[in-house]
Amino acid sequence: MYTKPLKIAISGALGKMGTNLIKEICRNNYRNIFLSSAIVKKGNIFIKKDVGEIIGIGNIGTLITDSLQKEINNFDVLIDFTNPQNTIDNLNICALNKKKIVIGTTGLSETDIKKIKLLSNTIGIVLSPNYSIGINLMLKLLKIATSVVGKNSDIEIIEAHHREKIDAPSGTAIEMGKTISNVMNWDFEKQAIYTRKGVNNKRKKDEIGFSTIRAGDIIGNHKVIFASIGERIEIMHKATNRLAFSKGAIRAAIWLTLHKKIGLFNMYDVLNI
């Protein structure tokens, strides 16, 4: 249990994850944890409005702002589920001011990842493509399944998300593929197959096939198939709302603050699995 006051800032406060995070913090399930800053992009019409009023939970005393820099002395940890450019900009500000950050942004480039690794020498960072406890347990199960049946299976990853999601495949699906590749000692970039259009050959053995669905308001479904002759293993996770992601991100913020660590961490570290 966290006993000291912990002030959390949310970047992208009016986005899907931002509003969900704010609602979760304000449910009063967390002793001594407070939403101190609600940050949105410049030009938003709700600047200086109470964020609780705007997202429909009533006045909570936190005004919407478009400047992380102006809030720098008003929070302990920033939670960022926005876009790569904004996240890296926020990361630079946090690093300069010795503020911890929890990053849930997906679609980050290799250059972005290198920057995150570099700045983790200065501040504590938790980086994960998915903050669901269930997904991280699934990643653990994938390691076990791959070590047992990976060599004798055709491996396929199927993921589905809402129609507004920009990156594809999802960061979570990519993480699943990399987890499998690490166990198999494969080069992920060479083994990953994202399309089979125009390929008139039979399936190669050492491949990880990806299938992507974008439709409606699907929050997040992921399934990995290990198919061999006569049987197949399917490991699947379905998110029915964003509460699981919010709980995990807040748990990561608490963990990062509680342990006062500098470095780059993921949800395996947070969950100690």
N, C-alpha and C positions, 0 to 999 in steps of 0.2 A: 504493500500500500504506500502511495506517495503522500507524505505528511506535510511537506513544505508547499507554499503557494507556487503554482506553475502557470505562467502566462503563455498562452499559445496564440500565434498569429496564423491566419489562414490566407493564403494567396489564391486568387480565383474564387473569392468568397461567394459569388452569386452563381457559380457554375454548379453542375450536378453534384460533384463530390464536395465542393465548398459548402453548399447549403446543407448537405447531409452531415458533414463534419460539425458544422455549427449547431445543428439540431441535436446531435449526439452529445456534444460538450454541455449543452444547456439542459439536458435531461436531468441534471443533478445527480447522476450516478457516480460522479467523480469528485471526491472530496478535495478541496483546495486546488482545483484545476479550473482555469478561467480563460474565456475567449477575450483577448486583450486588443486584437487588431483584425479588421476585416478589409482585405486589400483587393481592389479590382483594377482593371485597366483604365488608363487615362481616357477622359471624355465620357465616362459612365454617368448617366443622368441621376443616379442615386447617391452621388458623392455627398457626404455629410448627413445622410439619412441614417436612422438607426437600423442596423442590419436585421435585427429581429423583426422589426415591423415589415421590412421588405420581403422577408422569406416566410412571413405568416405565423410567427411564434410570439409576437408581441414585443414590446420594448424591453431590450436587455442592456441598454446603456453603452453599446459599442457602435461607434459611428463608422460608416464606410469611408475609406480613403483610397486614393490612387497612388500613394507613395510609400513604399516599404522603407525608404531611407528616413522619412520623417517619423516612422514608428520604431526606429531601431532601438531606442531605449525603453520600449514599452512591451517587449516580449522576451521570452527565454528560448523558445523553439518556434521555427517556422515550419508549417506543413504546406507543401506545394504539390498540387495535382493540376498543373496548367498545361503549358506547351514548352517544347525544348528551349526556344529562345528566351522566354520569360523566366523559365527555371534557372538557366545559366546566369542570366542577369541578376536574379535574386540570390543565387549561390555566391556570386562575386561580392555582393553587398554583405551577406552573412559572414563570409570569410574575412573581409576587411574589419568587421566589427566583432569577431569572435562569437558569433551566434550559431547555434546548432540548427540543423535542417533535416526534415524528413521529406524525401522525394518520392512521389508516386507517379510522376510524369513518364509516359512511354513515348516511343519514337525517337529516343535520344540517339545521336550519331556516335560513331567511334571517337570523334573529336570531343564530343560532349562528355563521354565516359572518361576519357583521359583527363579532362579538366576536373571532373568530380574527384577522380583518384588523386590528382595533384593537390587539390584544396583540402582533401581529407587529412593531409599532414598538418593542417592548421586548426580545423574544427571537427566536431563529431557529425557524421552524416549517416543516416540510414537510407539506403537506396533499394527499392524493391519494385518489380513490375506489378506485384499484387500483394496487398496487405491482409488478405483473407487467411485466417488460421487454417481453414480447410484446404486451400490451394497449396499452402506451404507443407502441410502434411502429405498432400498428393505428390508434391515434388520428392518428398522422402520415399514414398511408395514407389515412385518411378525409378529411383536408384536401385531399389531392391529388385523390382521386376526386370529391369534391364540387365542386371548382373546375372539373373537366373535364365531368362529366356531371350534376351536381346539378340544373341548370335543366331538363333533359329527362327526369328520372327520377321515379318514385314511390319514396319512401324509407321503408323499414320496418326497425325494430330488434327483434330477437327475442332474449330472454335467458332462461336457465334456471339455477336454483340449487336447493340442497337445501331440503327441506320446513321446516326450522327458521328460514330467513331471514325476518326480519320486514318489512323495507322492500321496496316494489315500486313501480315498476321499480327495478332495482339502481342504486346510485350510479354504477357504470361505464356502464350503459346511458344514464342521464341525461347523463353527461359526453360520451358519443358524440353524443347528440342536440344538446347545446349546441355541440359542436365543429362539427357540420354547419351549425347555425343561424348561427354566427358567420361562416362562409365565405359563406353565402347572404344575410347581412345580414337575417335573420329575427328576429322576436321569438319566442324559444323557447317561452315560456309560451302563446302564441297558436297556434303551429304544431304543438305536441305533441298527439297524439290517443292517449288511454289506453284508451278503450273505444268500440265502435261499436254497442253494443246500443241498439236503438230508433232508430237512424239509418237512414232508408230512402232516402237519397240516394246517388248514385254518389260515388266517392272524389274529393275535391278535389285539385287539383294540388300546391299548396304545403303539404303536410302531412308530418309525421314520425309514422308509426304505431308504437306500442309493443305488443309481445306478451310476456307474462310467464308463465313456467312455474315452479312450485314442486313438486318431486317427489324423493323418495328422498334420496340422498346426493350429488346432482350438485354439484360444487364450483363450477363457473362456466363457462357457455357463452355466448358473445355472437356474434351474426351481424347484419350490416347488409346490406340488399339495396337496390341501385339498379336498378330495373326500368324499362325503356323498351320501346317496340314492337320486337319482334324479338330482343331480347337483354336480359340482366341481368348485373350484376356483384354477386358476393357476397364480402364480406370477413368472415372468421370467425376466432375464437380460442376454443380449448378449454383449460381448466385441468384437468389430470389429478390433481394434488394441490396442497396449499397451499405447497409448497416454493418455488415461483416468487414468491409473495407475500412469504414470509419473507425470501428472499434480497434482494428489492427493498427491503423496509423496513429491513433491516440496512445495505444499501448507502446508503440515504438517511441513516441515523443517522451513518454514517461520514463521508459527504459534508458533512453539516451541521456536524459537529464539526471536520473538517479545515479547512474554509473559515472557521470562526468568524464566520459571518454572522448579522446580525439582519435579519429580514424574512420574508415569506411566499413559499414556493417550492413547486414541484410536481415530479413525476418527469421532466418535460421538462428542468428545470434540473439535476436529479441526473444524468441520462443525457446531457445536453448535445446534445439533438436538436432 
